[in-house]
Amino acid sequence: MKKVIIDQAGPLPISVQVEGIGDIPVIFTISGSCYTNTNTGMTGINLEIDGSQVAQSIIYANNLNVHLATVTKAYETNLDTDNGVPKTHTIQLSNLPNTVTDGNDWFTVTMHV
């Protein structure tokens, strides 16, 4: 089963609430676009679950002010339960340092079970 939980334009941060499904492995895939306007170098987006950074989707920016697609990243985890009862989790995308996002950038997070 897969469920698209974020599929929208920026800017970041973007947060959603998702209901866990129990103590089984879940894979999140993240992708998006971004740019830098200060320095060439690594730029990208963070995936945070309940306030903890767990993965990054990144790209090296050689040019300033050019929107770039980040490399799709997959992250496997088990979403916590409350004594076996699924609970709600906050999924958030945010900018890495040296990263800018705006309404011209698009972000997708998919949850695979």
Secondary structure, 3 states (H helix, E strand, C coil): CEEEEEEEECCCCEEEEEECCCCCEEEEEEECEEECCCCCEEEEEEEEECCEEEEEEEEEECCCCCCEECCCEEEEEECCEECCEECEEEEEEEECCCCECCCCCEEEEEEEC
